[in-house]
Amino acid sequence: MPRPKVPVEQQVGPAKNGIGREEPLWLAFASAVVALLASFATVGSTIPLFNIYRAQDGFNSADISLTVVAYSVGTLGTLLVMGRLSNHAGRRPVSIASLAFLIAGTLTLLNVHHIGILVAGRLLMGLGAGLASSSLTSYIVDAAPVKPAWLASVASSQTVMLGLALGAVASGALVQFGPWPRELVYIVDISFLLLAAVMITVSPETVTRTAGGWRSLRPSVRLPVGVRHLLPVAAAVFLATWATGAFYQAFVPALVQDQLRTSSPLVLGLVFAAYMGSSALGAPIGGRFTAAGAQRIGMVGFLVGWIGLITAIATGALPLFIVATVLAGAGQGIAISAATGALLHGGTSAERAPILAVVYLISYSGATVPSIISAQLSGAFPLPQIALGYSGLALLATMFTALSRTTPAQPR
């Protein structure tokens, strides 16, 4: 099927300098990757502090789950309203705005002694992450080298996971061994966010500003006709994997301390990083297979990892929990990158931001809805049973993916 013709005012091309020659985009690519990495490292850096907040401020698992919901709602709202804004206002200004929201959220978390402050800080981070998810990932795809073909989808989808992993590990180390355990990590976050903002500022723009920015703020969710048939399987992948990511944020801190019997912030950071980091490392493996095959293989690995997690929780075996976490994370990386790449392949440059907005809307819905339900159930059911419910979602998504007959086209 031929691609639909894109109106001239919506076409997006390489950045041009003053004499009409194309500027090299390696700086834009590197800056966007660094900015996205810093953005989600900031998001991940809060995780090792959750047990400190539980112990010192009396927060419980339902409270922590509420912060996950606040973060996800902020992200969802931003994606719905501003998911297409960078197509009109430019990648750079919207990307810098996303970093400003993240800095504001981080400043808020410098003084957490009430659950409302933690919720407010995570909400601001969600607003920043939502803008970053659309603008910075589009910036990465715009500026990525043509070869290898998988680089754009892997960099745009897995930089998020890598950032979350690095943020969690660095935060765990600083909380456990550094001074000012409740503040130092946020000071470091702000420093890197400011550095990323400077890098974006001096990078070339990849889109031409066009009219229609205000109209783009009207909530709209759409996909190019040529990739809509891929959405059901992609949605199953995104929903199940991002639900698990939210589970790691909301409940794994308590599980590590209560079921696996360790209160080390560094160990907690390493456990979270084992999931997110292995996702980033597993992503390039999917390039060895067709998109449909990579989604199936990834989801099977994800499910096997979940089986190991349930076994580890039941037996209290921390080493098994970490191994199963790595396996689930690697499977997630393979499946998410394949699903994202298949959707991006069918769109034009101007459709990248809307496609990525849909990807993240589904993903954060997967994080939000189960978190709301789990928060309500956490007072009535123990954490191992909550974990069993998440594993059931992984089973359903894997079965749906495995039985699907959809065959995405391969990138050229």
C-alpha positions as CSV (number, residue, x, y, z in Angstrom):
1,M,0.0,0.0,0.0
2,P,1.5,3.4,-0.9
3,R,2.0,5.9,1.9
4,P,-0.5,8.7,2.1
5,K,0.8,12.0,0.7
6,V,1.8,14.4,3.4
7,P,0.8,18.0,3.0
8,V,3.7,20.4,2.5
9,E,3.1,22.2,5.8
10,Q,3.4,19.0,7.7
11,Q,6.5,17.7,6.0
12,V,9.6,17.4,8.2
13,G,13.1,17.4,6.8
14,P,16.7,17.7,7.9
15,A,17.8,20.9,9.6
16,K,19.1,23.5,7.2
17,N,21.7,26.1,7.8
18,G,21.7,29.7,6.6
19,I,22.8,28.8,3.0
20,G,20.5,25.9,2.5
21,R,23.0,23.1,3.1
22,E,22.1,20.3,5.4
23,E,23.7,20.5,8.9
24,P,25.3,17.4,10.3
25,L,22.8,15.9,12.8
26,W,25.2,13.9,14.9
27,L,25.2,16.6,17.6
28,A,21.4,16.6,17.6
29,F,21.3,12.8,17.9
30,A,23.8,12.8,20.7
31,S,22.2,15.6,22.6
32,A,18.7,14.1,22.3
33,V,20.0,10.7,23.6
34,V,21.8,12.4,26.5
35,A,18.8,14.5,27.3
36,L,16.4,11.5,27.2
37,L,18.9,9.5,29.3
38,A,19.2,12.3,31.9
39,S,15.4,12.7,32.0
40,F,14.6,9.1,32.8
41,A,17.7,8.7,35.1
42,T,16.0,11.5,37.1
43,V,12.7,9.5,37.1
44,G,14.5,6.3,38.2
45,S,16.6,8.0,40.9
46,T,13.6,8.3,43.2
47,I,13.1,4.5,43.5
48,P,15.9,3.6,46.0
49,L,14.5,6.4,48.3
50,F,11.1,4.8,48.6
51,N,12.1,2.6,51.5
52,I,13.6,5.5,53.3
53,Y,10.4,7.4,52.9
54,R,8.5,4.3,54.2
55,A,10.7,4.0,57.2
56,Q,11.2,7.7,58.2
57,D,7.9,9.2,57.0
58,G,5.5,6.4,57.5
59,F,4.5,5.9,53.8
60,N,3.0,2.5,52.9
61,S,2.8,0.5,49.7
62,A,-0.5,2.2,48.8
63,D,1.1,5.6,49.2
64,I,4.0,4.7,46.9
65,S,1.6,3.2,44.4
66,L,-0.2,6.6,44.4
67,T,3.0,8.3,43.4
68,V,3.3,5.9,40.5
69,V,-0.2,6.8,39.4
70,A,0.5,10.6,39.8
71,Y,3.6,10.2,37.6
72,S,1.7,8.2,35.0
73,V,-1.3,10.6,35.0
74,G,1.0,13.5,34.5
75,T,2.7,11.8,31.6
76,L,-0.6,10.7,30.0
77,G,-2.1,14.1,30.2
78,T,1.0,15.7,28.6
79,L,1.0,13.2,25.8
80,L,-2.7,13.7,25.1
81,V,-2.4,17.5,25.0
82,M,1.2,18.1,23.8
83,G,2.1,14.9,22.0
84,R,2.2,16.7,18.6
85,L,3.4,20.1,19.7
86,S,7.1,19.5,18.7
87,N,5.9,19.0,15.1
88,H,4.9,22.7,15.0
89,A,7.0,24.4,17.7
90,G,10.2,22.5,17.0
91,R,11.9,19.7,18.8
92,R,14.4,21.9,20.6
93,P,12.0,24.2,22.5
94,V,9.6,21.4,23.5
95,S,12.5,19.3,24.6
96,I,13.9,22.1,26.8
97,A,10.4,22.6,28.3
98,S,10.4,18.9,29.2
99,L,13.7,19.3,31.1
100,A,12.4,22.4,32.9
101,F,9.4,20.3,34.2
102,L,11.8,17.6,35.4
103,I,14.0,20.2,37.2
104,A,10.9,21.6,38.9
105,G,9.9,18.1,40.0
106,T,13.3,17.4,41.3
107,L,13.5,20.6,43.3
108,T,10.1,19.7,44.9
109,L,11.5,16.3,46.0
110,L,14.4,18.0,47.9
111,N,12.1,18.3,50.9
112,V,9.8,15.3,51.1
113,H,8.2,14.8,54.5
114,H,4.6,14.4,53.4
115,I,3.0,12.1,50.8
116,G,1.5,15.2,49.1
117,I,5.0,16.5,48.4
118,L,6.1,13.2,46.9
119,V,3.0,13.0,44.8
120,A,3.5,16.6,43.6
121,G,7.1,16.0,42.7
122,R,6.3,12.8,40.8
123,L,3.4,14.6,39.0
124,L,5.8,17.3,37.8
125,M,8.3,14.6,36.7
126,G,5.4,12.9,34.8
127,L,4.7,16.2,32.9
128,G,8.4,16.4,32.0
129,A,8.6,12.7,31.0
130,G,5.5,13.0,28.9
131,L,7.0,15.9,26.9
132,A,10.4,14.1,26.7
133,S,8.7,10.9,25.5
134,S,7.3,12.6,22.5
135,S,9.7,15.4,21.6
136,L,13.1,13.8,22.5
137,T,12.3,10.4,21.1
138,S,11.1,12.2,17.8
139,Y,14.3,14.2,17.9
140,I,16.3,11.0,18.2
141,V,14.5,9.4,15.3
142,D,14.9,12.5,13.1
143,A,18.6,12.8,13.7
144,A,19.6,9.1,13.8
145,P,22.0,7.8,11.1
146,V,20.3,5.8,8.3
147,K,22.3,2.7,9.1
148,P,22.0,0.5,11.0
149,A,18.3,0.5,10.4
150,W,17.4,-0.6,13.9
151,L,19.3,2.2,15.6
152,A,16.5,4.8,15.6
153,S,13.9,2.4,17.2
154,V,16.4,1.0,19.7
155,A,17.7,4.4,20.8
156,S,14.3,5.9,21.0
157,S,12.7,3.1,23.0
158,Q,15.6,1.7,25.1
159,T,17.3,4.9,26.1
160,V,14.4,5.3,28.5
161,M,15.0,1.9,30.1
162,L,18.8,2.5,30.3
163,G,18.2,5.9,31.9
164,L,15.9,4.4,34.5
165,A,18.5,1.7,35.3
166,L,21.4,4.1,35.6
167,G,19.4,6.5,37.7
168,A,18.3,3.7,40.1
169,V,21.9,2.3,40.6
170,A,23.5,5.7,41.0
171,S,20.8,6.8,43.4
172,G,21.1,3.6,45.4
173,A,24.9,4.1,45.8
174,L,24.6,7.8,46.7
175,V,21.8,7.1,49.2
176,Q,23.7,4.2,50.9
177,F,27.2,5.7,50.9
178,G,27.0,9.4,50.2
179,P,26.2,12.3,52.5
180,W,22.7,13.9,52.6
181,P,21.0,10.6,51.5
182,R,17.6,12.4,50.9
183,E,19.0,15.3,48.9
184,L,22.3,14.5,47.1
185,V,20.9,12.4,44.3
186,Y,18.5,15.2,43.4
187,I,21.3,17.8,43.2
188,V,23.1,15.4,40.9
189,D,20.0,15.0,38.8
190,I,19.5,18.8,38.4
191,S,23.2,19.2,37.3
192,F,22.8,16.6,34.5
193,L,19.4,18.0,33.4
194,L,21.0,21.5,33.1
195,L,23.9,20.0,31.0
196,A,21.3,18.3,28.7
197,A,19.4,21.6,28.3
198,V,22.7,23.3,27.2
199,M,23.4,20.5,24.7
200,I,19.9,20.7,23.2
201,T,20.2,24.5,23.0
202,V,23.4,24.3,20.8
203,S,22.1,21.5,18.6
204,P,20.5,21.9,15.2
205,E,16.7,21.8,14.8
206,T,15.3,19.0,12.7
207,V,11.8,20.4,11.9
208,T,10.6,23.6,10.3
209,R,8.3,25.5,12.6
210,T,4.8,25.6,11.2
211,A,1.4,27.1,12.1
212,G,-1.1,25.0,13.9
213,G,0.6,24.7,17.3
214,W,-2.4,25.8,19.3
215,R,-4.7,23.4,17.3
216,S,-2.2,20.6,18.0
217,L,-3.0,21.0,21.7
218,R,-6.5,19.5,21.2
219,P,-6.3,15.9,22.4
220,S,-5.9,13.6,19.5
221,V,-4.9,10.0,19.2
222,R,-4.2,8.7,15.7
223,L,-2.0,6.3,13.8
224,P,-1.2,6.2,10.1
225,V,-3.6,3.8,8.3
226,G,-0.7,1.6,7.2
227,V,0.2,0.6,10.8
228,R,-3.1,0.4,12.5
229,H,-3.3,-3.4,12.0
230,L,-0.1,-3.7,14.1
231,L,-1.6,-1.9,17.1
232,P,-3.4,-4.8,18.9
233,V,-0.2,-6.9,19.4
234,A,1.9,-3.8,20.1
235,A,-0.6,-2.7,22.7
236,A,-0.5,-6.1,24.4
237,V,3.3,-5.8,24.6
238,F,3.3,-2.2,25.9
239,L,0.5,-2.8,28.4
240,A,2.0,-5.9,30.1
241,T,5.6,-4.7,30.1
242,W,5.0,-1.2,31.4
243,A,2.6,-2.6,34.0
244,T,5.5,-4.6,35.2
245,G,7.7,-1.5,35.3
246,A,5.2,0.2,37.5
247,F,5.1,-2.9,39.7
248,Y,8.8,-2.6,40.2
249,Q,8.4,1.0,41.2
250,A,5.5,0.6,43.5
251,F,5.9,-2.8,45.1
252,V,9.4,-4.2,44.6
253,P,10.9,-1.8,47.3
254,A,8.6,-3.4,49.9
255,L,9.1,-6.9,48.4
256,V,12.9,-6.6,48.5
257,Q,12.7,-5.5,52.2
258,D,9.9,-7.7,53.5
259,Q,10.1,-10.9,51.4
260,L,13.7,-11.0,50.3
261,R,15.0,-9.6,53.6
262,T,17.4,-6.7,52.6
263,S,17.0,-3.0,53.2
264,S,20.0,-1.9,51.2
265,P,19.2,1.1,48.9
266,L,22.0,-0.1,46.6
267,V,20.5,-3.6,46.3
268,L,17.1,-2.1,45.6
269,G,18.6,0.1,42.9
270,L,20.5,-2.9,41.4
271,V,17.3,-4.9,41.3
272,F,15.4,-2.2,39.5
273,A,18.3,-1.6,37.2
274,A,18.5,-5.4,36.4
275,Y,15.0,-5.1,34.9
276,M,15.5,-1.8,33.1
277,G,19.1,-2.3,32.1
278,S,18.6,-5.8,30.7
279,S,15.7,-4.4,28.7
280,A,18.1,-2.0,27.0
281,L,20.7,-4.7,26.4
282,G,18.1,-7.1,25.1
283,A,16.7,-4.7,22.5
284,P,19.4,-5.2,19.8
285,I,18.9,-8.9,20.0
286,G,15.5,-8.4,18.4
287,G,17.1,-7.0,15.3
288,R,18.2,-10.6,14.4
289,F,14.6,-11.6,13.9
290,T,11.6,-10.4,12.0
291,A,9.5,-7.9,14.0
292,A,6.7,-10.5,14.6
293,G,9.2,-13.1,15.6
294,A,11.0,-10.8,18.0
295,Q,7.8,-9.8,19.7
296,R,6.9,-13.5,20.3
297,I,10.4,-14.4,21.5
298,G,10.6,-11.4,23.7
299,M,7.2,-12.0,25.3
300,V,8.0,-15.7,26.0
301,G,11.2,-14.6,27.7
302,F,9.3,-12.0,29.6
303,L,6.8,-14.6,30.8
304,V,9.5,-17.1,31.8
305,G,11.1,-14.3,33.8
306,W,7.8,-13.7,35.6
307,I,7.5,-17.4,36.5
308,G,11.0,-17.1,38.1
309,L,9.9,-14.0,39.9
310,I,6.9,-15.7,41.5
311,T,9.0,-18.6,42.5
312,A,11.7,-16.3,44.0
313,I,9.0,-14.4,46.0
314,A,7.6,-17.7,47.3
315,T,10.9,-19.0,48.4
316,G,12.6,-15.8,49.5
317,A,15.5,-16.3,47.1
318,L,17.1,-13.0,46.2
319,P,19.6,-14.5,43.6
320,L,16.7,-16.2,41.8
321,F,14.8,-12.9,41.9
322,I,17.6,-11.0,40.3
323,V,18.2,-13.7,37.6
324,A,14.4,-13.8,36.8
325,T,14.4,-9.9,36.7
326,V,17.2,-9.9,34.1
327,L,15.4,-12.5,32.0
328,A,12.1,-10.6,32.1
329,G,13.8,-7.3,31.4
330,A,15.7,-8.7,28.3
331,G,12.5,-10.2,27.0
332,Q,10.8,-6.9,27.5
333,G,13.5,-5.1,25.6
334,I,13.3,-7.4,22.6
335,A,9.5,-7.2,22.4
336,I,9.2,-3.4,23.0
337,S,11.8,-2.5,20.4
338,A,10.3,-4.8,17.8
339,A,6.8,-3.4,18.4
340,T,8.0,0.2,18.4
341,G,10.1,-0.3,15.2
342,A,7.2,-1.9,13.4
343,L,5.0,1.1,14.1
344,L,7.6,3.7,13.2
345,H,8.4,1.9,9.9
346,G,5.0,2.7,8.4
347,G,5.0,6.5,9.1
348,T,6.5,9.6,7.6
349,S,8.7,12.1,9.5
350,A,5.7,14.2,10.4
351,E,3.9,11.2,11.8
352,R,6.7,10.2,14.2
353,A,5.6,12.3,17.1
354,P,1.9,11.2,16.9
355,I,3.0,7.5,16.6
356,L,5.4,7.8,19.6
357,A,2.6,9.6,21.5
358,V,0.3,6.7,20.9
359,V,3.0,4.3,22.0
360,Y,3.6,6.1,25.2
361,L,-0.1,6.7,25.9
362,I,-0.7,2.9,25.8
363,S,2.4,2.3,27.8
364,Y,1.6,4.7,30.6
365,S,-2.0,3.4,30.6
366,G,-0.5,0.0,31.3
367,A,1.4,1.5,34.1
368,T,-1.5,3.5,35.5
369,V,-4.5,1.3,35.5
370,P,-3.0,-1.8,37.2
371,S,-1.3,0.6,39.8
372,I,-4.7,2.1,40.7
373,I,-6.2,-1.3,41.1
374,S,-3.3,-2.7,43.0
375,A,-3.2,0.3,45.4
376,Q,-6.8,-0.4,46.3
377,L,-6.1,-4.1,46.7
378,S,-2.8,-3.8,48.7
379,G,-4.7,-3.3,52.0
380,A,-6.6,-6.6,51.5
381,F,-4.1,-8.8,49.8
382,P,-0.4,-9.5,50.6
383,L,2.3,-8.5,48.2
384,P,2.9,-12.0,46.8
385,Q,-0.7,-12.2,45.7
386,I,-0.4,-8.7,44.1
387,A,2.6,-10.0,42.2
388,L,0.6,-13.1,41.1
389,G,-2.0,-10.8,39.5
390,Y,0.7,-9.0,37.5
391,S,2.1,-12.3,36.3
392,G,-1.4,-13.2,35.0
393,L,-1.4,-10.1,32.9
394,A,2.0,-11.2,31.5
395,L,0.5,-14.6,30.6
396,L,-2.5,-13.1,28.8
397,A,-0.3,-10.7,26.8
398,T,2.2,-13.5,25.8
399,M,-0.6,-15.8,24.7
400,F,-2.2,-13.0,22.6
401,T,1.2,-12.1,21.0
402,A,2.1,-15.7,20.3
403,L,-1.3,-16.5,18.6
404,S,-1.4,-13.3,16.5
405,R,-1.1,-13.7,12.7
406,T,0.1,-10.1,12.1
407,T,3.3,-9.8,10.2
408,P,4.9,-6.4,10.2
409,A,7.0,-5.2,7.3
410,Q,10.7,-5.0,7.8
411,P,12.7,-1.8,7.8
412,R,14.8,-1.3,4.7
